[in-house]
Amino acid sequence: MKACNVVNLLVVAGCVTLTSNVYAQASNAMPTASSPAASSGKATPADKRLARDVRRRST
């Protein structure tokens, strides 16, 4: 039973170690498509309509 726990612990530790590199990102990566629109601070008429429709549907 103890050997099984040790094996399970090693498997989990290995998974954590290997998956930590998945979130690494290169410094020259392209920005996401939503970044420019989100940083402008101005809502377009289409954005306002969408927000209004979402609020109406959620109630």
N, C-alpha and C positions, 0 to 999 in steps of 0.2 A: 504494500500500500504506500509506503514512504517513497519507494522507487518511482511509483506512478506519479506522485505529487511532484517529485523532483523533475521528471521528464516534462510534465505539464508546465512547470515553472520555466524550464529552459525553452520550451516552444513559445510561450508567451513573450519571454524576454527577447528571443530571436525575432519574433514578429514586430515587436516595438522597435527594435534596432533597425530592422530592414525598412520599415515603413516610414521612418523619420526622414528619409531622403526623398520621399514622394512629394513633399511640400516645398522642396527647394526650387527656386526660380532664378533664372539667369538675370543679370542686371540689364541686359539689352532686350528683354522680352517686350513684346508689344503691349500697350495698355488695353484694358478691356473696352468694349464698345460703349459701355455705360459711363465711363469716366468723363468724357468731355461734356456730355449732356448734364450730368449731375453737378459738375463744377460750375456751369454757367449761371445757375441761380435763377434763371428765367423760365417760367412755364409757358409753353406754346399753347395756342388754342386747342390743339389736339390733346395735349396733356391734361388741360383743364376739363375737357369733355370726358376723357377717360376716367379721371379722378371722380367726377360727378357721377358717371355711370356705375363705378365701383361702389361708391357710397350708397347709391340708390339700391343696388342689388344686395348689399350686405345687411340692409334693414328689413 
